[in-house]
Amino acid sequence: IVFVFSLVSGFVRNEWELLICRGIQGIGTGMGNGPSTAYAAEISTMKFRAVALAVQGVGWGIGTAFGTGIAYFTVPTFGWRGLLIALSIIFLPSVILLFFIPESPRYDAEKGNIEAAESTLKVISRLNCKKLSSDISLTEGGDETRER
């Protein structure tokens, strides 16, 4: 949603279209902020969890500074439309990466995809240099791990 409406914003014909596109983009951005923080905490290793959350948290500031730098070079030549198009194109790799990150193990377990949840937990355990306890099992439809 964010990518599409950011890109479309560069091609609007009037202020109302711009307001609608930017409003929908803002809603999409806001809807992604909470889940991305939770995902960063859940999927990162214990060793780097604080760093992952800090990087995710300061991402807004870094993105704003980066966007301002792009504006400095883009607006004089291409105007505000060029800026919006350039920023959406720069965002494209993030959209592509979304197809390669695993689902949250909790989400997979809740949806009954136990194999995928266990696979993700095994990867997280390996990255944490820990062995996944054999006393823990995932139950279909459950939202948590339960000891046998």
Secondary structure, 3 states (H helix, E strand, C coil): CHHHHHHHHCCCCCHHHHHHHHHHHHHHHHHHHHHHHHHHHHHCCCCCHHHHHHHHHHHHHHHHHHHHHHHHHHHHHHHHHHHHHHHHHHHHHHHHHCCCCCCCHHHHHHCCCHHHHHHHHHHHHHHCCCCCCCCEEECCCCCCEEEC
